[in-house]
Amino acid sequence: MASTKMIDIRRGMVLNMNGTLFYCLDRDLNTPGNWRAILYLKLKNMTTGSITDERVHPDDKVDVVYLDTKDYSYSYKDGEDFVFVDKETFEPVTLSNDMVGDMMKYLRENDDVKITFYDGKALSMELPQTVTLKVIETEPSIKGATAAAQTKAATLETGLVIQVPSFITQGELVEVQTEDGKYLKRSKEGK
């Protein structure tokens, strides 16, 4: 942690303000003629996810925090918690259901994620942009169906239910966007 002037804050920096971590989303320095300069910061609370606008003096001091992000792979579920293993050191870390929530619907055993730490404590988990999952249940495909025609519900191996084109059949692998749970395409992995 390093102390710096507010004027030196840039997008992407993490600040420790009164014991709470904030991610800087945007900044705007306003210098109205011969008046005092004012710095406007758009900050995201890293604990709650809420976004706030702060107005600060550019010469005020703030602590800049450096986070550590590591590659992990999902190992197993332990009661209500989930265990991930560091890909380099093989040390396990346990994340609560509150932290990972619905993200687990995109993960199978040994799938990769990035976990961000501050002061040895896990702050957040980030999924890859897309994942490949197997369709375990869906209605039979319709002969002559095209990609643009219609969609149907499909249950994937993790329990996630998404809309897929009507030509997708049970047992196929599909790519899914983790940001919004949308079907992208058939996967070539299984062929």
N, C-alpha and C positions, 0 to 999 in steps of 0.2 A: 504494500500500500504506500502510495506516494502522495504528498500534499502538493497541490498546484493551484494556480489562480483560475477562477471561473472562465476568464477570457480564453484560456488554453483548452477548454473542453471542446471536443469534436464528436461528431456522430460515431456511434459504436463503442464509446468509452463507457465503463461502468463506474458509478460514483457511490461512495458510502456517505449518505447524508443522514446524520443522527441515528446511525446504527442500521439503517435500511438501505438495501442496494437498489440502485436505479440504473437503467440502461438508457443512454442518451439517444433518442430517436431523431431529434432535430435541434438546431440552435439558430438564433437570429439576433445579431447585435444591432441595436438601435442607438445611433448617435445624433440626437436632435440639436444640431447647431451648437450653441454655447452651454447647453444643459448637460447634466451628468449622463453618461452612457448607461444603457440598460441592456442586459442580456436576457433573452427569453429562451428557456429550455423546454423541450417536450420530452418528458421522462416516462419510462415504463417501470413500474414497481416490479422487481424480479420475484417477489414473494406472492403478491396477489394478482399480478398481471394488469392492474389498472394503470391507465395513462393519465398523467397530470401535466399541467403547464406551470412552470415556475418562472418567476421574474426575480433576477438576482443582480447584484452589483458585480461588474467584471473583475474588480480587484479582490473580491471575497475569496477565501481559501476553501478548498474541498479536497477530500481524499479520493484519489483515483485507485480503483481496485483492479487487479489483474487476475483473471479467471483462468482455470486450467481445464481444458477440454480433452478428454481421452476417448479412445475407441474401446467399446465393450461389445460383448455378444451376450444375448439372452440365454440363460442357462435353465432355470426352472422356477416354478411357483412354490413359495413356502408359506402356506396358510393364506393370509391376505396380502402378503408381500411378494416381491419378485426379485430374484437373484440374477445379477449380471456379472460376467467375469471379464477382467481387464485382458485385452488381447496380447499385451506384452508381458506383464508380470503374473498373469493368471490369478490375481487377487480378486476375491469376490466382493461385491458391494450389493447391499439390499436396499431396494427402493420401495416405498409404500404405495399402496393402491391409490392413495390420494394424489401422489405425484405423477404416476403414469396413466391412471384412468383408462380412457377409451383407446389410448395408443396401443395397448396390448392386443387389440383386435387386428393389428397389422403385423404382429410378430409371431414367428415360430421359433422353436428351439434352435439355437446357434445363429440366429439372425443378428446383424450388426446394428448398433446404435452409437450415438455420441452422448456422453454424459459430461455435464459442466459442473465443476467443483469450485467452491470458494472456502478457503481455510479448512480444507479436508472434508467439507460437508457438501453432499450432492445438492445442486440447485435445480437442475433441469435435465431433461432427456430429449434428444432430437432424433427423429426417425429419418431414414433415407427418403428421398423424394418419391420413389416408387418401390413397391414390393411385388413379388410374384407369389401368388397363392393358388391353391388347387380348388376347383369347384367341386363340392361334395354333394350338393343337392340343388336341382333346378328342374323346371319342366322340360319335357322332350323338345328337341329343336323342331322347327317348322320347315318343311320342304320348301325350297325356293325363297327362304327368308333372306333379306339383304341387310347390310349393316345399318342402313338408315330407316328401315321399316318400323320395327317395334323393339321394345325392350321387355325383359322379364326379370323377376327377382332370382338371385342365386345366393346360396349360402356357401361361404368359403370355409376352408379347413380350420380357421381360427374362430369361427362363429360369426364373423362379419357378414352382413347381408347387403348386397349391392345390386344395382340394376346393370344387366348385361344385354348385349344384342341377342335376338332370338335364335341365332345360329350356334351359340355357345352350348356345349353339352356337358353333362356330368363327367368329371375326371379330367377335364382340360385345365391347363394352367393359364391364368390371366394376370396381366399387370394392372395394378391399382395405384392411383395417386393417394399418398398418405395425407395430404393436406385436406382433401374434401371427400375421399372415399369413392372417387369416380373411376369407372372402368376405362382403361386406356387402349389395350389391345390384347390379342392372344399372345401368349409367351412362346418363344421358340425353345425354351429350356427343356421342355418335356418331349420334344420331337426328335 
